[in-house]
Amino acid sequence: MTATPPWLKNSTSSAAKTRTAVGNRRAWEERSVHELLRAKRHGGTISVILCDLDNFKTVNDTLGHAAGDRVLRATAALLTGRARATDLVVRLGGDGFCVLGPRHSAPRRPDTRP
């Protein structure tokens, strides 16, 4: 099992309770509003990545829900492993995941100046 992200360690809300060891829709709703307001207040930026698993229903229907749960946990672990410690990785529900990257900027092209 993956380590608990710092933003969930002291949480008692249902935002911390999920089978994939990442936040859920409630965590997204709470944290995204906070990060959007912070970015607006400080002139900062955020990145949002939305993804879903193609043909996930087929996994559940043909291999069973235990296999589907393993796919969800593996996906959550992959996203969490690639995310920064300050990023929020959540399962929005079903086969949908989201990564919120606060204070993130797009890579600068080599031919541009700061």
MARSE-171458 format. One record per residue (C-alpha): residue number from 1; x, y, z; residue in three letters. Coordinates in nm, 2 decimals, padded with zeros to 4 digits. Example, Ala and Ser with C-alpha at 12.3 -4.5 7.8 and 13.67 -1.06 7.14 Angstrom:
<atoms>
ATOM  seq      c1      c2      c3  type
ATOM    1   01.23  -00.45   00.78   ALA
ATOM    2   01.37  -00.11   00.71   SER
</atoms>
This chain:
<atoms>
ATOM  seq      c1      c2      c3  type
ATOM    1   00.00   00.00   00.00   MET
ATOM    2   00.12   00.35  -00.07   THR
ATOM    3   00.20   00.61   00.19   ALA
ATOM    4  -00.07   00.85   00.30   THR
ATOM    5  -00.02   01.18   00.12   PRO
ATOM    6   00.06   01.47   00.36   PRO
ATOM    7  -00.26   01.66   00.29   TRP
ATOM    8  -00.46   01.36   00.41   LEU
ATOM    9  -00.26   01.25   00.71   LYS
ATOM   10  -00.47   01.44   00.97   ASN
ATOM   11  -00.79   01.42   00.79   SER
ATOM   12  -01.10   01.27   00.95   THR
ATOM   13  -01.33   01.35   00.67   SER
ATOM   14  -01.46   01.09   00.42   SER
ATOM   15  -01.21   01.26   00.17   ALA
ATOM   16  -00.95   01.02   00.31   ALA
ATOM   17  -01.15   00.70   00.29   LYS
ATOM   18  -01.11   00.53  -00.04   THR
ATOM   19  -01.02   00.18  -00.16   ARG
ATOM   20  -00.74   00.32  -00.39   THR
ATOM   21  -00.54   00.51  -00.12   ALA
ATOM   22  -00.59   00.84  -00.30   VAL
ATOM   23  -00.84   01.12  -00.23   GLY
ATOM   24  -01.20   01.10  -00.36   ASN
ATOM   25  -01.44   01.35  -00.51   ARG
ATOM   26  -01.48   01.53  -00.18   ARG
ATOM   27  -01.11   01.58  -00.14   ALA
ATOM   28  -01.11   01.72  -00.50   TRP
ATOM   29  -01.39   01.96  -00.41   GLU
ATOM   30  -01.22   02.08  -00.09   GLU
ATOM   31  -00.87   02.12  -00.22   ARG
ATOM   32  -00.94   02.25  -00.57   SER
ATOM   33  -01.13   02.55  -00.44   VAL
ATOM   34  -00.85   02.62  -00.20   HIS
ATOM   35  -00.58   02.60  -00.47   GLU
ATOM   36  -00.78   02.80  -00.72   LEU
ATOM   37  -00.83   03.08  -00.47   LEU
ATOM   38  -00.46   03.07  -00.37   ARG
ATOM   39  -00.35   03.09  -00.74   ALA
ATOM   40  -00.58   03.38  -00.80   LYS
ATOM   41  -00.47   03.56  -00.48   ARG
ATOM   42  -00.10   03.52  -00.56   HIS
ATOM   43  -00.11   03.52  -00.94   GLY
ATOM   44   00.00   03.16  -00.94   GLY
ATOM   45  -00.09   02.87  -01.17   THR
ATOM   46  -00.22   02.52  -01.14   ILE
ATOM   47  -00.24   02.22  -01.37   SER
ATOM   48  -00.53   01.98  -01.39   VAL
ATOM   49  -00.51   01.64  -01.55   ILE
ATOM   50  -00.83   01.44  -01.60   LEU
ATOM   51  -00.82   01.08  -01.72   CYS
ATOM   52  -01.04   00.78  -01.73   ASP
ATOM   53  -00.98   00.41  -01.80   LEU
ATOM   54  -01.11   00.30  -02.14   ASP
ATOM   55  -01.31  -00.03  -02.13   ASN
ATOM   56  -01.30  -00.05  -01.75   PHE
ATOM   57  -01.65  -00.19  -01.74   LYS
ATOM   58  -01.52  -00.48  -01.95   THR
ATOM   59  -01.26  -00.57  -01.69   VAL
ATOM   60  -01.53  -00.58  -01.42   ASN
ATOM   61  -01.77  -00.77  -01.63   ASP
ATOM   62  -01.53  -01.04  -01.76   THR
ATOM   63  -01.27  -01.07  -01.48   LEU
ATOM   64  -01.48  -00.96  -01.18   GLY
ATOM   65  -01.48  -00.67  -00.94   HIS
ATOM   66  -01.17  -00.79  -00.75   ALA
ATOM   67  -00.97  -00.76  -01.08   ALA
ATOM   68  -01.13  -00.41  -01.13   GLY
ATOM   69  -01.02  -00.31  -00.79   ASP
ATOM   70  -00.66  -00.42  -00.86   ARG
ATOM   71  -00.67  -00.21  -01.18   VAL
ATOM   72  -00.80   00.10  -00.99   LEU
ATOM   73  -00.53   00.05  -00.72   ARG
ATOM   74  -00.26   00.01  -00.98   ALA
ATOM   75  -00.38   00.33  -01.17   THR
ATOM   76  -00.38   00.52  -00.84   ALA
ATOM   77  -00.03   00.40  -00.76   ALA
ATOM   78   00.10   00.50  -01.10   LEU
ATOM   79  -00.05   00.85  -01.08   LEU
ATOM   80   00.07   00.90  -00.72   THR
ATOM   81   00.42   00.77  -00.81   GLY
ATOM   82   00.45   01.03  -01.09   ARG
ATOM   83   00.29   01.32  -00.89   ALA
ATOM   84   00.48   01.57  -00.67   ARG
ATOM   85   00.43   01.56  -00.30   ALA
ATOM   86   00.22   01.88  -00.32   THR
ATOM   87  -00.01   01.74  -00.60   ASP
ATOM   88  -00.35   01.60  -00.53   LEU
ATOM   89  -00.44   01.27  -00.69   VAL
ATOM   90  -00.81   01.17  -00.66   VAL
ATOM   91  -01.05   00.91  -00.79   ARG
ATOM   92  -01.35   01.11  -00.90   LEU
ATOM   93  -01.56   00.79  -00.92   GLY
ATOM   94  -01.60   00.49  -01.14   GLY
ATOM   95  -01.30   00.49  -01.37   ASP
ATOM   96  -01.22   00.86  -01.35   GLY
ATOM   97  -00.91   01.01  -01.19   PHE
ATOM   98  -00.78   01.37  -01.16   CYS
ATOM   99  -00.44   01.52  -01.07   VAL
ATOM  100  -00.43   01.88  -00.94   LEU
ATOM  101  -00.09   02.04  -00.96   GLY
ATOM  102  -00.07   02.36  -00.76   PRO
ATOM  103   00.20   02.62  -00.83   ARG
ATOM  104   00.28   02.44  -01.16   HIS
ATOM  105   00.38   02.61  -01.48   SER
ATOM  106   00.42   02.47  -01.83   ALA
ATOM  107   00.77   02.39  -01.93   PRO
ATOM  108   00.93   02.68  -02.11   ARG
ATOM  109   01.03   02.62  -02.48   ARG
ATOM  110   01.41   02.64  -02.52   PRO
ATOM  111   01.38   02.93  -02.76   ASP
ATOM  112   01.19   03.16  -02.52   THR
ATOM  113   01.32   03.40  -02.25   ARG
ATOM  114   01.20   03.42  -01.90   PRO
</atoms>
